[in-house]
Amino acid sequence: MNMPLALISAVVVLTLSACALPDKPERPTVFDFGPGALQSAAANRMAPLPPIALADPQAAGPLESTNIWYRLGYANARELRPYTQSRWAVPPTQLVRQRLREALGQRRTVVSGNDPAAIGRMGEGRATDPWPMLLRVELEEFSQVFDSPANSQASLRLHATLTQPGPMGERLVAQRTVQLQRPAPTADATGAVAGLAEATDAAVADIVQWLATVR
């Protein structure tokens, strides 16, 4: 029996529709700051500095996510826009913490600022300021800012607070705000990551140098 013309037409339409189905969405590209130092740093001959407690860095709102953010400075710099096909492996605060811990650990013992018991144990036997100072960092800006469609900068701003914990509470020791920009080599997420990694290393170096002068 011959197949009715209407049925043949329906089969053809369904076949063509199936062929036209879009491919599966691509997975977002995932970025971090790289593996870090692949070899142990040479022994530092400078005298070690006092231990320090490092709290987990904090961030407000969008910076708590894994989105890679950018701003169109030439259109509306107040609007944060995410790259839809790229993201961080972890929130930026964790990337900053990793870099800070690595840099501070070259000349200090670094403990978690989220563990009061560990901080207290480190102070046993010390006559003055028995607990190590506590460093808190708040990430306030971490984005790529476009001055034009082809030109952009990685923009970072963080606020650091250093306190001296003790049995009766914390005493404020010093505060510092670091704000800087680094060129993004390309006008895309890859450029944003490269620029923000460089900006983070510069900010961490600034904080480490500042802490070395605080007594």
C-alpha positions in Angstrom: 0.0 0.0 0.0 1.3 3.4 -1.0 1.9 5.8 1.9 -0.5 8.8 1.9 1.1 12.0 0.6 0.2 13.9 3.8 2.0 11.3 5.9 5.1 11.4 3.7 5.1 15.2 4.1 5.0 14.9 7.9 7.8 12.4 7.9 10.0 14.8 5.8 9.2 17.7 8.0 10.1 15.8 11.2 13.3 14.5 9.6 14.4 18.0 8.6 13.5 19.4 12.0 15.7 16.7 13.7 18.6 17.6 11.4 18.2 21.3 12.3 18.3 20.7 16.1 21.1 22.8 17.6 24.2 21.1 19.1 24.4 20.6 22.9 25.4 23.8 24.7 29.1 24.0 25.1 30.4 23.9 28.7 31.8 27.2 30.0 35.5 27.6 29.9 36.8 27.4 33.5 39.7 29.6 34.7 41.9 30.1 37.7 45.3 31.7 38.3 47.3 28.7 37.2 49.2 26.1 39.2 51.4 28.6 41.0 55.1 28.0 41.6 56.1 24.6 40.2 59.3 24.5 42.2 59.9 25.3 45.9 61.1 28.9 46.4 64.7 29.2 47.5 65.2 29.6 51.2 64.7 33.2 52.3 67.7 34.4 54.2 65.7 37.3 55.8 64.6 36.9 59.4 61.2 35.3 59.7 58.3 37.5 60.7 55.8 36.9 63.4 53.0 34.4 62.7 49.8 35.7 61.3 46.2 34.5 61.1 44.5 34.9 57.8 40.7 35.0 57.7 38.8 33.9 54.6 38.5 37.0 52.4 35.0 38.4 52.0 33.1 40.0 49.1 29.8 41.6 48.6 27.1 40.5 46.2 28.2 39.5 42.7 31.8 38.9 43.6 30.8 35.9 45.8 29.9 34.0 42.6 32.2 32.3 40.0 31.1 34.7 37.2 33.9 36.7 35.4 32.5 40.2 35.4 33.1 43.1 33.0 31.9 46.7 32.7 31.4 48.8 29.6 32.9 52.0 30.8 32.1 53.8 27.6 28.4 52.9 27.9 27.4 52.2 31.6 30.2 51.6 34.0 27.7 51.0 36.8 26.4 47.8 35.2 28.2 44.5 35.9 27.9 42.0 33.0 29.0 38.3 33.2 30.8 36.4 30.5 28.2 33.6 29.7 30.7 31.0 28.4 33.5 31.6 30.9 33.7 31.4 34.7 36.2 31.1 37.6 36.9 27.6 39.0 36.2 29.1 42.5 34.9 32.5 43.7 37.6 35.2 43.4 37.9 35.5 47.2 39.4 32.0 47.2 41.8 32.8 44.5 43.0 35.9 46.4 43.3 33.9 49.6 45.5 31.3 47.9 47.8 33.9 46.6 47.9 35.7 50.0 48.7 32.5 51.9 51.5 31.6 49.5 53.1 35.0 49.7 52.8 35.4 53.4 54.0 31.8 54.0 57.4 32.6 52.6 58.4 34.4 55.8 55.7 33.7 58.3 53.6 30.9 59.8 50.1 31.3 58.5 47.1 29.8 60.3 43.4 30.0 59.6 41.8 33.1 61.0 38.5 31.1 61.2 39.9 28.8 64.0 40.1 30.7 67.3 41.5 27.6 69.0 44.5 27.4 66.7 45.2 31.1 67.1 45.1 30.7 70.9 47.5 27.7 70.8 50.0 29.7 68.8 50.1 32.3 71.6 51.1 29.9 74.4 54.3 31.0 76.1 54.5 34.5 74.7 54.7 37.3 77.2 53.1 40.1 75.2 50.4 40.0 72.5 50.1 36.3 73.0 47.9 35.7 69.9 49.1 36.3 66.4 47.6 39.3 64.6 44.6 38.6 62.4 44.3 39.8 58.8 40.9 40.3 57.2 40.5 41.2 53.5 37.4 42.4 51.7 37.3 42.3 47.9 35.4 45.3 46.7 36.1 45.3 42.9 37.2 42.5 40.6 36.3 43.1 37.0 37.3 44.0 33.5 36.5 47.6 32.5 36.3 48.4 28.8 37.3 52.0 27.9 36.3 51.1 24.3 35.2 47.9 22.5 38.9 47.0 21.9 40.6 48.3 25.0 40.1 47.2 28.6 41.7 47.2 32.0 41.5 44.7 34.9 40.3 46.6 37.9 40.9 45.4 41.5 40.1 47.0 44.9 40.5 45.4 48.3 40.4 46.6 51.8 42.7 45.0 54.4 42.2 45.2 58.2 44.8 44.0 60.7 43.7 43.4 64.3 45.3 42.0 67.5 43.0 39.4 69.0 43.1 38.7 72.7 41.0 37.1 75.5 39.1 40.4 75.8 38.4 40.9 72.1 40.2 42.5 69.2 42.2 45.6 69.0 42.5 47.5 65.6 46.1 47.7 64.5 46.0 49.1 61.0 44.0 49.3 57.8 44.9 49.6 54.1 43.0 49.9 50.8 44.7 48.8 47.6 43.2 49.9 44.3 45.0 49.3 41.0 44.5 48.4 37.3 46.4 46.2 34.9 46.0 46.0 31.1 43.9 43.2 29.8 45.8 41.8 26.8 42.7 40.8 24.9 39.1 42.1 24.9 37.5 38.9 26.2 37.4 36.6 29.2 40.9 35.3 28.6 42.2 38.9 28.7 40.2 39.6 31.9 41.7 36.5 33.6 45.2 37.5 32.7 44.8 41.1 33.8 43.1 40.2 37.1 45.7 37.6 37.9 48.5 40.2 37.4 46.5 42.7 39.4 46.0 40.2 42.2 49.7 39.5 42.4 50.5 43.2 42.6 47.9 43.7 45.3 49.2 40.8 47.3 52.8 42.1 47.1 51.5 45.5 48.3 49.8 43.9 51.3 52.8 41.7 52.2 55.1 44.7 52.1 52.7 46.7 54.2 52.4 44.0 56.8 56.1 43.8 57.1 56.2 47.4 58.3 53.4 47.1 60.9 54.4 46.4 64.5 
